[in-house]
Amino acid sequence: MAEEAREMAENEWRGSPLQMRSGLDPYGIEEIVIEFDNGEMDVFEPRGREEFGAYELHQMAVYVKTLAHDLRRGPKN
């Protein structure tokens, strides 16, 4: 019986309805790498655990949105 419950839990989709459309599974993300055109990279790893949690992924989304906004504005003078 415990094995059946484990199989059901593994087959169960977790996430928001918005993620379901794109097929994104937010579980199991261990590292986020952002590579820029000039060859520089930002590498992010979760603190205190092996995978990113929902709040950390939300904060990464804010960071990426800020980067995109700055890139659209162009170089600073």
C-alpha positions in Angstrom: 0.0 0.0 0.0 2.8 2.4 0.8 4.4 1.7 -2.6 1.1 2.5 -4.4 0.9 5.8 -2.5 4.5 6.6 -3.5 3.8 5.9 -7.1 0.7 8.2 -7.0 2.8 11.0 -5.5 5.5 10.6 -8.1 2.9 10.9 -10.9 1.1 13.8 -9.4 1.9 17.2 -11.0 3.0 20.0 -8.6 3.1 23.6 -9.5 0.8 26.4 -10.6 -1.7 26.3 -13.5 0.5 28.8 -15.4 3.5 26.4 -15.3 1.3 23.5 -16.5 0.9 25.1 -19.9 4.6 25.4 -20.5 5.5 22.1 -19.0 7.8 23.7 -16.4 8.5 21.5 -13.3 10.0 23.8 -10.7 11.3 20.9 -8.5 14.8 19.6 -8.8 16.5 22.9 -9.8 19.9 22.8 -8.3 21.7 25.7 -10.2 20.7 28.7 -12.3 23.3 30.0 -14.7 22.8 33.3 -16.6 25.4 33.8 -19.4 25.9 37.3 -20.9 27.0 38.1 -24.4 30.4 39.3 -23.2 31.2 35.8 -21.7 30.5 36.7 -18.1 28.2 34.4 -16.1 26.1 34.7 -12.9 25.8 31.3 -11.2 23.2 30.9 -8.4 22.9 27.9 -6.1 20.4 27.5 -3.3 21.6 28.2 0.3 21.1 25.6 2.9 19.6 22.9 0.7 20.2 21.0 -2.5 17.3 22.5 -4.6 15.7 25.9 -5.0 12.5 26.5 -3.1 9.5 28.4 -4.4 10.5 31.7 -2.8 14.0 31.6 -4.1 12.7 30.9 -7.6 10.4 33.8 -7.3 13.3 36.0 -6.3 15.3 34.8 -9.3 12.4 35.8 -11.5 12.5 39.3 -10.1 16.2 39.4 -10.7 15.8 38.3 -14.3 13.0 40.8 -14.9 15.3 43.6 -13.5 18.1 42.5 -15.9 15.8 42.5 -18.8 14.5 45.9 -17.9 18.1 47.3 -17.7 19.0 45.7 -21.0 16.0 47.3 -22.7 17.0 50.7 -21.4 20.4 50.4 -23.0 23.9 51.3 -21.7 24.2 53.7 -18.8 26.0 57.0 -19.6 
